């Protein structure tokens, strides 16, 4: 297996991290200035506008035969992948390591760093017309969905990377570890058959997981492969475009998702490198050794001697007077058996 070294990735991230992007609330205005520095070296184009007429950009680089499409923030409030992509852009802009030049020589890469700028502006999952783009792959009611489909069909990628964030509730099954990164090779239909395309997708995920296990062992999960008939990944996989879903999750004390950002960066670069140097993508069975995601966590849990009195709270992010604020909301679930808090407060009375 062709795995990048941890030292290489650690040094690269430290050197190339895009420091102008920080925190969970990343809007169009935050990425427009950083994008300018890539114009002279790569192909930066506006590929359309959102429902509220905000520009949507594409960055294209590399000149190899293997074609890879990556997009982020189809949910406006999920920006970890966006930040990781800009860290990767810096790597390729300053590419002087053979691992990076190998990718650019073997692959042509197309990035859409922010598919849903309207949702990003107000920190919501949906777009400007309240449409969840990740459930609009069939109807294609949203302008943004049409743009993504046009790019997909015109570019005809061998692999796609669909970048998301997942909630803090998730753990790695049979552990008390948060699922810091979760992967998915989406199903193509309700039986979840392991098709040739899914095998190839799983093969890349196996390589990314092998790397992460060296750094965050037992903190990588496998997202449910339940078939969603209107979901983007499921439909792209069904159409023959191998689609890798990366869900950036929680790391202890990392509510800004900056540590998750680094491991997302590691995952994407490892995935790109693996695709660049691999000829046979048929090995896949190790994918099923990645534990499933489970959901044992709340953000805060109050424990009492009488466990029936335990109270759980979850953070909810809101924009208040132009500031992203995380407010605790009490859970209304009656039973908290088997649940844990990222932060726990124990009361003795």
N, C-alpha and C positions, 0 to 999 in steps of 0.2 A: 504494500500500500504506500502511496506517495504522500507522505505527511510532512508538512512544514515543521520546523523546529520551534519550540516554545520560546527560546531565547531570541530567535529571529523576529517572531511576531511581537514579543514584548518590546524589543528595541524599536521596531518599526512603529508601533502604536505610540510610544513615548515621543518619537521624533515627529510623526506626521499627524497627530491628533489635531483636528480643526477646533482650536480653542475659542473661536468666535461663537460656536454653537454649544450651548450648555443648558441642561434642564429639560423638562418634559414638554414645555410649551414652545414649539418651534413653528413659526409662521413663514409665509412667503417672503416678507420683508427681511427675515433673518438669513435666508439662503441666497437672495439675489446678489448681494455684494460678493460673498464667497464664490459664487458661480463665475463671476467675471474673470477671475484669474486663470480659468481653464480655457477661455475662448481662443487664445493664440495657439494652443497645443492640440486641443480636441475639438470635435464638432458640437457646438452648443446651439441648439435650435429651439424655437418655441413651436410646439406641436399642436397648440390649440389653447382654448380658454375654458375656464370653469363655468358653471351655471351663473355665477355672479361676475363673470368676465375677468377673472384673475388669470394671468398667464400660467401655462403648464409647460415645463421645459424637459428637454431630452438632452442627455450628454452621451456622445458616442466616441468610443476609442478602441484601439486595436485594429488589426487587419488580418486576423486568422480566419480559417474556415469554420471553426466551431462558433456558433452564434448563441449568445446568452443575453437574455432580457431580465433586468432587475427593476422592481418598482417598490416605492415605500409611501407611507402615509395615504393609502387609500382610505384609511380611517384617520381623520384629522387629528385625533388625540393619541396617536401611536407614533411617536417620533424617534424611538431609539434606533430603528433601522436607518432613518434619514441621517442622523448624526454619524452613524457608522459608515454610511456611504461617502460622506464628505471626507472622513478620515482616509478612506480607500482612494478617493480622487486624488488626495495629496500624495499618496504613495505612488500612484501611476504618473502624476505630474513630475515627480522627482525620481522616477524609476531609474535606479542604477544597480539594483540587485538582480541577479540572474533569475530568481524566482518570479520577479515582477515582469521582467522582459519576456520570460517564457510565456506568461499568460497573454501578454499583448501580441506576441508573435503567433500564438496558436489560436487565439480567440478574437472575435469582434464582440464588443460589449456595448449594450445600450442600456442606459440608466434613466429612469423617470424618478427623480428624488422626492417629488411631492405631487402625487396624483390628485389630491383633494385639498387644494389651498383654501377653499371656502370653509371646510370643516376645521382645518388647522387654525384659521383666523379666530374662531370662537371656541376652539378646543372641544369639538364634538366628533362623534363617530361618523355621523352622516354628512352628506354634502349640503349645498345651499338650498336644495329642494327636499331635504329630509329623507334622501334616499341612501340606503346603505350600499355602497358600491360593491361590497363583497357579497351581496345577495342580488346583484343586478346583471349577472353575466348572461342570462337568457333574454330577459326583457330589454336590456340595454336602454332604459329610459333616460339615464343621466348622460350628459355630454361627456363627462369624464370616462364613463364606461365605453362609450363609442370610440373615444380617443385611444384608450388602451387596446381595444379590439382591433382597431385599424393598424396600430403599431405592431401588434402580435402577428396579424396576417401578412402585413407587408414585409416584416423582418424575418418571419418564420424561424424562430429560435429553436435550437436543439434543447436548451434548458431555460427555465424561468426561475427566478427567485422572488417570492412573494413575501414581503417583510411586514411583520405585525408585532404588536406588544400583547402580552397576556396578563391577566389580573394576578394580584398577589395571593389569591386563594390557592394557587396550585402548588402541589408538592410532587416529588418523584415517588411513585407508588412504593409502598412498604418501607418508606423512610420518613424522617421528619425534616428532610432537606427541601428547601424551596426549589421549584423547577426554574432554574435561572435561564436556561435555554431549552426550548422544546422544538422538535422537528416533526414534520408530517409529509408523507408521500400521499397526496390525496387520492381517494377512491374515484373510480370512473363511473360506477353505478352501485346500486344498493347491495349487491352481494359482496362487494369489496374484493373482487377477484384480483389476484396478483398478476397483472398483465405485464407484457414486455416493457411498456413505458413506465409502469410503477417500479419494476425491478431496477431499471436504469436510474430512476429518481432515488430509490432506496440506496443504491450503490454509492451515490454521492453523499447521502446523509450518513452512511456508515463511516465514510472517511472523515467527515466533520466531527462526528461523535468520537472517533478514535483520538482525534486531537484533543477535544475538550476533556476527555476522561483523564488525560495527563495533568490537567490543571484544576478542574473542578469535578473530581470523581463523584459519581452518584448525585449530581445536580443537573443532569440532563434527562429530559422526559420525552415521551412520544405522545403527541397530541392525538386526540381521537380521530380515527379515520372513518367515522360515520359519514355516509354519503349525503351531501347537501345539494339537491338538484339545481339550485340557482346560484351556488357559490362559484367564485372565480376560479380557484385552484382546481376544484372538481371538474369544471367544464373545460378548462384549458388542458388538463390531463386527458380528458375524454376526447378532445379534439386532436390529440397527438403531440401536444407540447409539454414535455416533461416539466412538472412544476414542483419546486421545493419550497415548502412553507417553513419559515423560521419565525418562531414566537419568542421575543425577548421578554424574559420574566424577571422575577424578584431575586435579589441577592441580599443577604442580611445587611440591614441599615442602609440599603442603596435605593432610597425612594426617588432619587433623581435619575435612576437608571444609567448612571455613568459607568459602573462596573459591568453591568449587563451590556452596555454599549461596546465595551472592549471585547467581550466574549462574542458579541454579534459580529464585530469586525473580524475577529479570529475565524469565526465560522464561515463567513462569506469568502474571505481570502483563501481559506483552505479548500472550500468548495470550488472556487474558480481555478485554483492550481490543480486540483484533482482532475477536473474536466479537461484542463489544458494538456495534461501529460498522460491521460488514460486512454487506451484504445478499446478495452473490453469492459463494458459496464454491466456484465451479466451477474456478477457476484452480489448477492443482496441479503442472504438469510440472517446475517448479523443484525440487520435492522430490527428484527423482532426480539432481539435481546435487550434493546433499549426499553427500560420500564415505561409503562403508561403514566400519564399524568393522573393524579388524584387531586382532591380538593379538601384538605384538612385545615387550611389556615384562615384565620382572621387577622386583621392588623393588630388589634388589641383585644386581649381577653382578661376579664376580671374573674379570678377564681376565689370561691368561698368554700368553707368546710362542707357545707351542703352543696354538692355539685349541681343540684337543681336550680340553685340561685346564680349560677355563673352567667355572666353577661358578656356578649361579644360585640365588637365594633369594627366597622370597615371605613377606610378613608374614601371620601368622594371628592373628586377634584372639581372646582368651580372657578370661573373667572369672575372676580369681584373687583370693580373699579380698576380694570385693566391689569389685575394681578392674579396669578394662578394660586388659589388657596385650596389646601387639602383639609376637609372638615370630617370629623368622625361622626358616623351615623350608627345608631344602635341597631343590631340585628333583631328581627322579630321571630327568629327561629326558636322553637320551644325546647328542642333537644340539642345540646352541644356535645353530646357524647362522641369521643374520638376526635374532637376538634382542638386546635392549638392556636396560640397567638404568636405573631412575630415578636410582640411585646406582651408579657404577662405580668399582671399585678395580683399578688396573692394577699387575700384578707384573712385574718385569723378570727374573725367574728361574723 
